[in-house]
Amino acid sequence: MRIDLNCDMGESFGAYALGADADILPFITSANVAAGFHAGDPQVIDRTVALAVKHGVAVGAHPGFPDLVGFGRRAMSCTPDEVEAMVLYQVAVVAGFARAHGASLRHVKPHGALYNMAAQDPSLALAIARGVARFDGQLILVGLSGSRAMQVAAEATGLRLAAEAFADRAYNPDGSLVSRRLPGAVLTDPAQAAAQAVRLAKEKAVVAHDGTRVPIAAETICLHGDNPSAAANARAIREALASSGIEVVCL
């Protein structure tokens, strides 16, 4: 059994520090680097990419809505053309830093509200896929497991889609993520996050907040760098996967 373990990171900005990227990187295989729209700035991107390359972690772009104040987690009304251009812009930024550090961009994962909206909106999903494919058709597009919109968009643009599930987020019975506005939406207990990661990798399922067993097939499992328990979660998840005989490899 194999699984990729990814983390959203590089989300500090200016004088504001967020996340424990240096402590997380030894335990993951793919890094989703914020591209400056929802978080991150040139120095943060540069530093994050350098650390990822140092640890042998695959570098990915993490494009989001232009919403620094809301951390990209607020829905925005943008046309498909706008979304395509903003994704292309952000992908190019992170790819440029990767190249400067002797690496190549491996994947693209939309962030926050852009990610969640695209999982349901075919036109938005296609706009994201077009932006990615215009830069490099060999990049892997990461999207929510079970999203028909993302699957169709990837197929239409010739991209490989990597289905994603979450170790540190609670699920609804329909396979969607519990809204962050609700208590318990984010899992901060490392043991709980580790158990969910192992279940996803071994059983291809999660247990929803109401106890329902939900089948979810995923190639990559995410943990959030802005989670206050992110570093502890990363260590616990990696150790639990290893002890369960699951090989952790990049996409």
Phi and psi in degrees as GROMACS dihedral restraints (atoms count N, CA, C in turn):
[ dihedral_restraints ]
;  ai    aj    ak    al  type     phi  dphi    fc
    3     4     5     6     1  -133.0    20    10
    4     5     6     7     1   150.3    20    10
    6     7     8     9     1  -155.7    20    10
    7     8     9    10     1   147.6    20    10
    9    10    11    12     1   -92.6    20    10
   10    11    12    13     1   144.1    20    10
   12    13    14    15     1  -119.8    20    10
   13    14    15    16     1   113.7    20    10
   15    16    17    18     1  -115.1    20    10
   16    17    18    19     1   160.6    20    10
   18    19    20    21     1  -143.2    20    10
   19    20    21    22     1   137.4    20    10
   21    22    23    24     1   -79.3    20    10
   22    23    24    25     1   123.7    20    10
   24    25    26    27     1  -150.3    20    10
   25    26    27    28     1  -175.2    20    10
   27    28    29    30     1    69.4    20    10
   28    29    30    31     1    33.5    20    10
   30    31    32    33     1  -103.1    20    10
   31    32    33    34     1    16.6    20    10
   33    34    35    36     1   -76.2    20    10
   34    35    36    37     1   167.7    20    10
   36    37    38    39     1  -156.1    20    10
   37    38    39    40     1   120.0    20    10
   39    40    41    42     1    56.9    20    10
   40    41    42    43     1  -123.7    20    10
   42    43    44    45     1   -82.0    20    10
   43    44    45    46     1    -1.5    20    10
   45    46    47    48     1  -103.2    20    10
   46    47    48    49     1   118.8    20    10
   48    49    50    51     1   -98.1    20    10
   49    50    51    52     1   134.8    20    10
   51    52    53    54     1  -140.6    20    10
   52    53    54    55     1   131.9    20    10
   54    55    56    57     1    90.4    20    10
   55    56    57    58     1   167.2    20    10
   57    58    59    60     1  -124.3    20    10
   58    59    60    61     1    58.7    20    10
   60    61    62    63     1   -55.6    20    10
   61    62    63    64     1   -45.0    20    10
   63    64    65    66     1   -62.3    20    10
   64    65    66    67     1   -31.7    20    10
   66    67    68    69     1   -81.0    20    10
   67    68    69    70     1   -23.0    20    10
   69    70    71    72     1   -86.3    20    10
   70    71    72    73     1   -37.9    20    10
   72    73    74    75     1   -55.4    20    10
   73    74    75    76     1   -34.3    20    10
   75    76    77    78     1   -63.9    20    10
   76    77    78    79     1   -14.4    20    10
   78    79    80    81     1  -109.8    20    10
   79    80    81    82     1    -4.5    20    10
   81    82    83    84     1  -113.3    20    10
   82    83    84    85     1   171.2    20    10
   84    85    86    87     1  -117.9    20    10
   85    86    87    88     1   -16.2    20    10
   87    88    89    90     1  -139.2    20    10
   88    89    90    91     1   135.9    20    10
   90    91    92    93     1  -115.1    20    10
   91    92    93    94     1   126.6    20    10
   93    94    95    96     1   -98.0    20    10
   94    95    96    97     1   106.1    20    10
   96    97    98    99     1   -94.7    20    10
   97    98    99   100     1   120.1    20    10
   99   100   101   102     1   -55.5    20    10
  100   101   102   103     1   138.5    20    10
  102   103   104   105     1  -105.7    20    10
  103   104   105   106     1    10.9    20    10
  105   106   107   108     1   106.7    20    10
  106   107   108   109     1   -14.9    20    10
  108   109   110   111     1   -84.2    20    10
  109   110   111   112     1   -46.4    20    10
  111   112   113   114     1   -98.8    20    10
  112   113   114   115     1   -21.3    20    10
  114   115   116   117     1  -171.8    20    10
  115   116   117   118     1   169.2    20    10
  117   118   119   120     1    86.9    20    10
  118   119   120   121     1   154.2    20    10
  120   121   122   123     1  -144.4    20    10
  121   122   123   124     1   174.4    20    10
  123   124   125   126     1   -53.6    20    10
  124   125   126   127     1   -43.6    20    10
  126   127   128   129     1   -69.4    20    10
  127   128   129   130     1   -38.5    20    10
  129   130   131   132     1   -64.9    20    10
  130   131   132   133     1   -43.8    20    10
  132   133   134   135     1   -61.1    20    10
  133   134   135   136     1   -46.3    20    10
  135   136   137   138     1   -58.1    20    10
  136   137   138   139     1   -47.5    20    10
  138   139   140   141     1   -66.9    20    10
  139   140   141   142     1   -41.0    20    10
  141   142   143   144     1   -67.6    20    10
  142   143   144   145     1   -44.6    20    10
  144   145   146   147     1   -62.5    20    10
  145   146   147   148     1   -42.0    20    10
  147   148   149   150     1   -59.9    20    10
  148   149   150   151     1   -43.5    20    10
  150   151   152   153     1   -64.9    20    10
  151   152   153   154     1   -41.5    20    10
  153   154   155   156     1   -61.5    20    10
  154   155   156   157     1   -46.1    20    10
  156   157   158   159     1   -62.3    20    10
  157   158   159   160     1   -41.2    20    10
  159   160   161   162     1   -58.8    20    10
  160   161   162   163     1   -37.1    20    10
  162   163   164   165     1   -90.8    20    10
  163   164   165   166     1     3.1    20    10
  165   166   167   168     1    71.1    20    10
  166   167   168   169     1    27.6    20    10
  168   169   170   171     1   -96.3    20    10
  169   170   171   172     1   135.3    20    10
  171   172   173   174     1   -64.1    20    10
  172   173   174   175     1   137.4    20    10
  174   175   176   177     1   -97.3    20    10
  175   176   177   178     1   128.4    20    10
  177   178   179   180     1  -128.4    20    10
  178   179   180   181     1   156.1    20    10
  180   181   182   183     1   -92.0    20    10
  181   182   183   184     1   144.5    20    10
  183   184   185   186     1  -125.1    20    10
  184   185   186   187     1    73.3    20    10
  186   187   188   189     1   -76.6    20    10
  187   188   189   190     1   142.9    20    10
  189   190   191   192     1  -139.2    20    10
  190   191   192   193     1  -177.4    20    10
  192   193   194   195     1   -67.1    20    10
  193   194   195   196     1   152.4    20    10
  195   196   197   198     1   -74.3    20    10
  196   197   198   199     1    81.0    20    10
  198   199   200   201     1  -147.4    20    10
  199   200   201   202     1    70.9    20    10
  201   202   203   204     1   -62.1    20    10
  202   203   204   205     1   -39.5    20    10
  204   205   206   207     1   -64.4    20    10
  205   206   207   208     1   -40.5    20    10
  207   208   209   210     1   -95.8    20    10
  208   209   210   211     1     8.2    20    10
  210   211   212   213     1    57.0    20    10
  211   212   213   214     1    28.1    20    10
  213   214   215   216     1    69.5    20    10
  214   215   216   217     1    12.9    20    10
  216   217   218   219     1  -103.5    20    10
  217   218   219   220     1    12.3    20    10
  219   220   221   222     1  -108.9    20    10
  220   221   222   223     1   136.4    20    10
  222   223   224   225     1   -65.1    20    10
  223   224   225   226     1   138.7    20    10
  225   226   227   228     1  -125.7    20    10
  226   227   228   229     1   148.6    20    10
  228   229   230   231     1   -96.0    20    10
  229   230   231   232     1   100.2    20    10
  231   232   233   234     1  -125.4    20    10
  232   233   234   235     1   146.8    20    10
  234   235   236   237     1   -73.7    20    10
  235   236   237   238     1   158.1    20    10
  237   238   239   240     1   -55.3    20    10
  238   239   240   241     1   -38.5    20    10
  240   241   242   243     1   -63.9    20    10
  241   242   243   244     1   -39.6    20    10
  243   244   245   246     1   -63.2    20    10
  244   245   246   247     1   -44.7    20    10
  246   247   248   249     1   -63.9    20    10
  247   248   249   250     1   -44.0    20    10
  249   250   251   252     1   -57.5    20    10
  250   251   252   253     1   -45.8    20    10
  252   253   254   255     1   -68.2    20    10
  253   254   255   256     1   -40.3    20    10
  255   256   257   258     1   -69.7    20    10
  256   257   258   259     1   -32.5    20    10
  258   259   260   261     1   -69.3    20    10
  259   260   261   262     1   -47.2    20    10
  261   262   263   264     1   -56.5    20    10
  262   263   264   265     1   -44.3    20    10
  264   265   266   267     1   -59.3    20    10
  265   266   267   268     1   -49.0    20    10
  267   268   269   270     1   -71.1    20    10
  268   269   270   271     1   -36.9    20    10
  270   271   272   273     1   -61.8    20    10
  271   272   273   274     1   -43.5    20    10
  273   274   275   276     1   -62.4    20    10
  274   275   276   277     1   -37.1    20    10
  276   277   278   279     1   -61.5    20    10
  277   278   279   280     1   -53.4    20    10
  279   280   281   282     1   -67.2    20    10
  280   281   282   283     1   -37.7    20    10
  282   283   284   285     1   -62.0    20    10
  283   284   285   286     1   -36.6    20    10
  285   286   287   288     1   -64.1    20    10
  286   287   288   289     1   -42.9    20    10
  288   289   290   291     1   -66.8    20    10
  289   290   291   292     1   -38.6    20    10
  291   292   293   294     1   -60.8    20    10
  292   293   294   295     1   -44.8    20    10
  294   295   296   297     1   -62.0    20    10
  295   296   297   298     1   -39.5    20    10
  297   298   299   300     1   -63.1    20    10
  298   299   300   301     1   -24.0    20    10
  300   301   302   303     1  -101.7    20    10
  301   302   303   304     1    15.9    20    10
  303   304   305   306     1    77.0    20    10
  304   305   306   307     1    21.9    20    10
  306   307   308   309     1  -125.4    20    10
  307   308   309   310     1   170.2    20    10
  309   310   311   312     1  -117.9    20    10
  310   311   312   313     1   146.4    20    10
  312   313   314   315     1   -65.7    20    10
  313   314   315   316     1   137.8    20    10
  315   316   317   318     1  -106.1    20    10
  316   317   318   319     1   -38.8    20    10
  318   319   320   321     1  -151.4    20    10
  319   320   321   322     1   169.8    20    10
  321   322   323   324     1  -135.5    20    10
  322   323   324   325     1   129.6    20    10
  324   325   326   327     1  -128.5    20    10
  325   326   327   328     1   116.5    20    10
  327   328   329   330     1   -60.2    20    10
  328   329   330   331     1   155.7    20    10
  330   331   332   333     1  -109.4    20    10
  331   332   333   334     1   147.9    20    10
  333   334   335   336     1    52.2    20    10
  334   335   336   337     1  -126.4    20    10
  336   337   338   339     1   -63.1    20    10
  337   338   339   340     1   -35.5    20    10
  339   340   341   342     1   -61.4    20    10
  340   341   342   343     1   -42.9    20    10
  342   343   344   345     1   -62.8    20    10
  343   344   345   346     1   -50.7    20    10
  345   346   347   348     1   -67.3    20    10
  346   347   348   349     1   -39.2    20    10
  348   349   350   351     1   -67.8    20    10
  349   350   351   352     1   -40.8    20    10
  351   352   353   354     1   -65.1    20    10
  352   353   354   355     1   -28.6    20    10
  354   355   356   357     1   -63.0    20    10
  355   356   357   358     1   -23.6    20    10
  357   358   359   360     1  -110.8    20    10
  358   359   360   361     1   -20.0    20    10
  360   361   362   363     1  -110.6    20    10
  361   362   363   364     1   106.9    20    10
  363   364   365   366     1   -58.8    20    10
  364   365   366   367     1   -37.6    20    10
  366   367   368   369     1   -68.8    20    10
  367   368   369   370     1   -37.4    20    10
  369   370   371   372     1   -70.5    20    10
  370   371   372   373     1   -42.2    20    10
  372   373   374   375     1   -60.3    20    10
  373   374   375   376     1   -42.0    20    10
  375   376   377   378     1   -66.9    20    10
  376   377   378   379     1   -36.5    20    10
  378   379   380   381     1   -63.2    20    10
  379   380   381   382     1   -42.5    20    10
  381   382   383   384     1   -62.7    20    10
  382   383   384   385     1   -48.0    20    10
  384   385   386   387     1   -61.7    20    10
  385   386   387   388     1   -39.0    20    10
  387   388   389   390     1   -63.7    20    10
  388   389   390   391     1   -42.7    20    10
  390   391   392   393     1   -60.9    20    10
  391   392   393   394     1   -41.3    20    10
  393   394   395   396     1   -66.7    20    10
  394   395   396   397     1   -49.4    20    10
  396   397   398   399     1   -65.0    20    10
  397   398   399   400     1   -32.3    20    10
  399   400   401   402     1   -64.2    20    10
  400   401   402   403     1   -29.6    20    10
  402   403   404   405     1   -82.2    20    10
  403   404   405   406     1   -47.5    20    10
  405   406   407   408     1  -164.2    20    10
  406   407   408   409     1   111.9    20    10
  408   409   410   411     1   -70.6    20    10
  409   410   411   412     1    -7.4    20    10
  411   412   413   414     1   -90.8    20    10
  412   413   414   415     1    -6.4    20    10
  414   415   416   417     1   -69.2    20    10
  415   416   417   418     1   149.8    20    10
  417   418   419   420     1   -92.1    20    10
  418   419   420   421     1   131.1    20    10
  420   421   422   423     1   -97.2    20    10
  421   422   423   424     1   124.1    20    10
  423   424   425   426     1   -99.7    20    10
  424   425   426   427     1   130.4    20    10
  426   427   428   429     1  -148.4    20    10
  427   428   429   430     1   166.9    20    10
  429   430   431   432     1   -60.5    20    10
  430   431   432   433     1   127.8    20    10
  432   433   434   435     1   -56.0    20    10
  433   434   435   436     1   132.5    20    10
  435   436   437   438     1    90.6    20    10
  436   437   438   439     1    -3.5    20    10
  438   439   440   441     1   -77.7    20    10
  439   440   441   442     1   111.6    20    10
  441   442   443   444     1   -66.7    20    10
  442   443   444   445     1   -37.2    20    10
  444   445   446   447     1   -61.1    20    10
  445   446   447   448     1   -44.3    20    10
  447   448   449   450     1   -70.1    20    10
  448   449   450   451     1   -37.2    20    10
  450   451   452   453     1   -63.1    20    10
  451   452   453   454     1   -46.0    20    10
  453   454   455   456     1   -64.7    20    10
  454   455   456   457     1   -41.0    20    10
  456   457   458   459     1   -63.2    20    10
  457   458   459   460     1   -42.3    20    10
  459   460   461   462     1   -63.8    20    10
  460   461   462   463     1   -43.7    20    10
  462   463   464   465     1   -63.3    20    10
  463   464   465   466     1   -39.2    20    10
  465   466   467   468     1   -67.1    20    10
  466   467   468   469     1   -26.2    20    10
  468   469   470   471     1  -108.6    20    10
  469   470   471   472     1     2.4    20    10
  471   472   473   474     1    75.8    20    10
  472   473   474   475     1    18.5    20    10
  474   475   476   477     1   -91.0    20    10
  475   476   477   478     1   151.2    20    10
  477   478   479   480     1   -82.7    20    10
  478   479   480   481     1   129.8    20    10
  480   481   482   483     1  -101.6    20    10
  481   482   483   484     1   127.9    20    10
  483   484   485   486     1  -104.1    20    10
  484   485   486   487     1   115.0    20    10
  486   487   488   489     1   -71.3    20    10
  487   488   489   490     1   135.8    20    10
  489   490   491   492     1  -119.8    20    10
  490   491   492   493     1   144.3    20    10
  492   493   494   495     1  -129.8    20    10
  493   494   495   496     1   170.7    20    10
  495   496   497   498     1  -123.4    20    10
  496   497   498   499     1   130.1    20    10
  498   499   500   501     1   -80.0    20    10
  499   500   501   502     1   -28.6    20    10
  501   502   503   504     1  -114.7    20    10
  502   503   504   505     1    23.8    20    10
  504   505   506   507     1  -127.4    20    10
  505   506   507   508     1   143.4    20    10
  507   508   509   510     1   -80.6    20    10
  508   509   510   511     1   149.2    20    10
  510   511   512   513     1  -112.5    20    10
  511   512   513   514     1   150.9    20    10
  513   514   515   516     1   -88.5    20    10
  514   515   516   517     1   162.8    20    10
  516   517   518   519     1   -60.4    20    10
  517   518   519   520     1   -22.2    20    10
  519   520   521   522     1   -88.3    20    10
  520   521   522   523     1     4.5    20    10
  522   523   524   525     1    91.2    20    10
  523   524   525   526     1    -2.4    20    10
  525   526   527   528     1   -83.8    20    10
  526   527   528   529     1   165.5    20    10
  528   529   530   531     1   -84.8    20    10
  529   530   531   532     1   142.0    20    10
  531   532   533   534     1   -64.4    20    10
  532   533   534   535     1   135.5    20    10
  534   535   536   537     1   -57.6    20    10
  535   536   537   538     1   138.8    20    10
  537   538   539   540     1   -64.3    20    10
  538   539   540   541     1   -14.0    20    10
  540   541   542   543     1   -74.3    20    10
  541   542   543   544     1   -13.3    20    10
  543   544   545   546     1  -101.2    20    10
  544   545   546   547     1   146.9    20    10
  546   547   548   549     1   -64.2    20    10
  547   548   549   550     1   143.1    20    10
  549   550   551   552     1    82.8    20    10
  550   551   552   553     1     4.3    20    10
  552   553   554   555     1   -68.3    20    10
  553   554   555   556     1   -30.8    20    10
  555   556   557   558     1  -110.3    20    10
  556   557   558   559     1   128.5    20    10
  558   559   560   561     1   -88.5    20    10
  559   560   561   562     1   117.5    20    10
  561   562   563   564     1  -106.8    20    10
  562   563   564   565     1    -6.2    20    10
  564   565   566   567     1   -85.9    20    10
  565   566   567   568     1   114.1    20    10
  567   568   569   570     1   -55.5    20    10
  568   569   570   571     1   -36.9    20    10
  570   571   572   573     1   -65.6    20    10
  571   572   573   574     1   -38.8    20    10
  573   574   575   576     1   -68.6    20    10
  574   575   576   577     1   -43.1    20    10
  576   577   578   579     1   -63.9    20    10
  577   578   579   580     1   -40.9    20    10
  579   580   581   582     1   -64.7    20    10
  580   581   582   583     1   -42.7    20    10
  582   583   584   585     1   -62.9    20    10
  583   584   585   586     1   -39.4    20    10
  585   586   587   588     1   -67.3    20    10
  586   587   588   589     1   -39.1    20    10
  588   589   590   591     1   -63.1    20    10
  589   590   591   592     1   -43.8    20    10
  591   592   593   594     1   -64.4    20    10
  592   593   594   595     1   -42.3    20    10
  594   595   596   597     1   -62.5    20    10
  595   596   597   598     1   -41.1    20    10
  597   598   599   600     1   -62.5    20    10
  598   599   600   601     1   -42.9    20    10
  600   601   602   603     1   -73.3    20    10
  601   602   603   604     1   -41.0    20    10
  603   604   605   606     1   -88.1    20    10
  604   605   606   607     1   -42.8    20    10
  606   607   608   609     1  -105.3    20    10
  607   608   609   610     1    -8.1    20    10
  609   610   611   612     1    52.5    20    10
  610   611   612   613     1    51.6    20    10
  612   613   614   615     1  -159.8    20    10
  613   614   615   616     1   161.7    20    10
  615   616   617   618     1  -132.3    20    10
  616   617   618   619     1   164.3    20    10
  618   619   620   621     1  -104.2    20    10
  619   620   621   622     1   117.8    20    10
  621   622   623   624     1   -67.6    20    10
  622   623   624   625     1   170.3    20    10
  624   625   626   627     1   -61.7    20    10
  625   626   627   628     1   -22.0    20    10
  627   628   629   630     1   -97.3    20    10
  628   629   630   631     1     7.7    20    10
  630   631   632   633     1    93.6    20    10
  631   632   633   634     1    -5.5    20    10
  633   634   635   636     1   -69.1    20    10
  634   635   636   637     1   135.8    20    10
  636   637   638   639     1   -85.3    20    10
  637   638   639   640     1   123.3    20    10
  639   640   641   642     1  -116.7    20    10
  640   641   642   643     1   118.9    20    10
  642   643   644   645     1   -69.7    20    10
  643   644   645   646     1   129.3    20    10
  645   646   647   648     1  -142.8    20    10
  646   647   648   649     1   118.7    20    10
  648   649   650   651     1   -98.9    20    10
  649   650   651   652     1   124.6    20    10
  651   652   653   654     1  -139.6    20    10
  652   653   654   655     1   144.9    20    10
  654   655   656   657     1   -93.2    20    10
  655   656   657   658     1   -21.8    20    10
  657   658   659   660     1  -140.3    20    10
  658   659   660   661     1   142.9    20    10
  660   661   662   663     1  -116.0    20    10
  661   662   663   664     1   133.0    20    10
  663   664   665   666     1  -104.6    20    10
  664   665   666   667     1   145.0    20    10
  666   667   668   669     1  -129.3    20    10
  667   668   669   670     1   147.0    20    10
  669   670   671   672     1   -91.9    20    10
  670   671   672   673     1   129.9    20    10
  672   673   674   675     1   -68.9    20    10
  673   674   675   676     1   -21.7    20    10
  675   676   677   678     1   -89.0    20    10
  676   677   678   679     1    -1.3    20    10
  678   679   680   681     1   -66.6    20    10
  679   680   681   682     1   130.2    20    10
  681   682   683   684     1   -58.7    20    10
  682   683   684   685     1   -20.6    20    10
  684   685   686   687     1  -103.4    20    10
  685   686   687   688     1    19.0    20    10
  687   688   689   690     1   -56.4    20    10
  688   689   690   691     1   -47.4    20    10
  690   691   692   693     1   -65.6    20    10
  691   692   693   694     1   -44.0    20    10
  693   694   695   696     1   -65.9    20    10
  694   695   696   697     1   -38.6    20    10
  696   697   698   699     1   -61.6    20    10
  697   698   699   700     1   -45.4    20    10
  699   700   701   702     1   -59.3    20    10
  700   701   702   703     1   -46.9    20    10
  702   703   704   705     1   -63.4    20    10
  703   704   705   706     1   -46.3    20    10
  705   706   707   708     1   -64.3    20    10
  706   707   708   709     1   -40.9    20    10
  708   709   710   711     1   -65.0    20    10
  709   710   711   712     1   -47.2    20    10
  711   712   713   714     1   -63.0    20    10
  712   713   714   715     1   -42.4    20    10
  714   715   716   717     1   -67.6    20    10
  715   716   717   718     1   -38.6    20    10
  717   718   719   720     1   -67.7    20    10
  718   719   720   721     1   -40.5    20    10
  720   721   722   723     1   -63.3    20    10
  721   722   723   724     1   -43.8    20    10
  723   724   725   726     1   -63.1    20    10
  724   725   726   727     1   -43.7    20    10
  726   727   728   729     1   -69.4    20    10
  727   728   729   730     1   -17.2    20    10
  729   730   731   732     1   -95.3    20    10
  730   731   732   733     1     5.4    20    10
  732   733   734   735     1    78.2    20    10
  733   734   735   736     1    23.4    20    10
  735   736   737   738     1  -103.4    20    10
  736   737   738   739     1   122.2    20    10
  738   739   740   741     1   -81.1    20    10
  739   740   741   742     1   131.7    20    10
  741   742   743   744     1  -100.8    20    10
  742   743   744   745     1   116.0    20    10
  744   745   746   747     1  -136.8    20    10
  745   746   747   748     1   154.3    20    10
  747   748   749   750     1   -74.7    20    10
  748   749   750   751     1   160.5    20    10
